Amino acid sequence: MPGSKKPVSVLVLIHTPQLEILLLDRATRPGFWQSVTGSQEDDEALIETARRETREETGIDAPRGALNDWRLSNRFEIFRQWRQRYPDGVSHNVEHVYSLCVPRESEIIISPQEHLAHVWLPWRAAADKVFSWSNRDAILMLPLLQDEWQAG
């Protein structure tokens, strides 16, 4: 039976001002570290998807305006083992990238149904640890974008 999940999602890089990146270890695929991710629901605005997923996966309730919309999207093939979650014939997803800067001492409350653990890593180490190319590329872009945001 095909699923009804939308092939539209968000990737939210949660980081400190010192560019430590919060990574989460997937419960369904131990060892697959990632940033916050999740699918858009119904007609929810993408920024609201990013806020909801951040809250659900980390316990962080991002204030309105705190999330940076990178205006960047990535299209990728959905892993075969997860395609049953989507309608028949859906093979690709479009992921929209956001980031959120938080203090290092922010309390992280993970959902045990979704993640086994969390870790803060310097950005280069985080880029090496994530399993997804789109997550890696976003982490590698973060220092450049943060410089632009601070200058702008």
N, C-alpha and C positions, 0 to 999 in steps of 0.2 A: 504494500500500500504506500503510495507516494506521500511525502510530507507537504507541509504548507509554508515552510520557512522561506522568507524573502531572500533572494541572492544579492542583498545590499547590506553592507555592514560598516562598522567603524573600528578603527584601531586608535587607541588612546595611549600615548606615551606619557606616563606619570614620571616626573623627574624633580630633582631638587635644583636650587640655583647653582649648585656645584656640578651639575650634570650627572648625578647618580640616578640610575634608572631603576624603577621598580619592575621586577619580573615575577611572573606567576607560573607555577608548575602545574600543567593540566592534569586533572584527575583521570580523564579518559585516556590519556597518553603520557604516563609518567616519563619525565625527562624531556618533554616538549615544553620548553620555557617560552613565555610570550608576554607581551604587554596586554593591557585590557583589550578585549575584542568582543564584538557581539553584533547580532543582526537587528536591523530596523524592524519595528513592529507596526503593523497597520499603516496609518498615514502619519506616524510620528515624524517630527522634524529630525534631521540627522543630529543636530546639536543636542536634542533631547535624548536621542539614542545614546550618544556619548556620555551624557550626564547619568542616565539610568544605568548603563553598563558599568561605569566607574563606581557608582554607589553599590550596585549589586555585587561586584567582584572584589571591591577593596574596603567598602564601608565609608569611603570618602564622599561627602556630599558637596560636590563642586558648586560654588556660588555662581549665579548667572554672570556671564561675562568672563569667568576665570578660564574657560577652555579656549585654546587657540585653534581656530579652524585653519588648517594649512592650505585649504583649497587644492588639495592633492588627492587623487584617487588612483587606485591600482586595480587592475583586472587580472584575476588569476583563476586557474582551473581548480575546482573543488575536488578534494581528495575523494576517490571512489568510495571509501568506507563511510563517508558522510553524505553522499548524494541522496540517500533515501529520505533525508530530512527535507528535501526540496521537491517541488512539483516535477512530474515526469519531464524529461528532456532538458532540465536545467543542469548545466555542466560548469558554469563560470559564475563568479561572484565579483561585485565591485565594492571595494573597501575604501572608505573615506578616512583620512588621517587627521587626528587632533592631538593636542598635547595639553598637559596640565602641570604647572609648577607648584610644588608643595614643600613645606619644611620637612627636613629629614626625620624629625621626631613625630611626624603625623602617624596616628594610630592606623594600622592596617588590619582589617577584619576580613579574612578571605571566606568565601563560601566553600565548605568542604565538598559539596556536590560537584563543584567546578574545578577547584584547585587544591593541591596537596600542601603547598608551601609558597612562601614569597621570599624574595631577596632583593636587596639594594646593591647594585653594582656600578662601578665607574662606566661611563658610556662605551668605551672601547671593549671592555670585558662583556658588557651586556650585548653589544652587537655580535660578538663571537658566540654567545650562548644561545641566542634565539634560534628557533628552527625555521622560521619563515623569512624568505628573502625580503618581503615588503616591510616586515618589522625591522630587520637588519638595516635596510636602506634608510628607513625613517630615523632610526637611532643615529646613523652616521651623518644625517643631515642636520640633526638637532643643534650641534654647536654653531653651525653657520647661521641658522635661523635665529638662534638666541642672540647672537651678535647683532643681527639686523633689527630684532625687536627692541634691544636695548639702545641702539643708535637712533631708531625711528621715532 
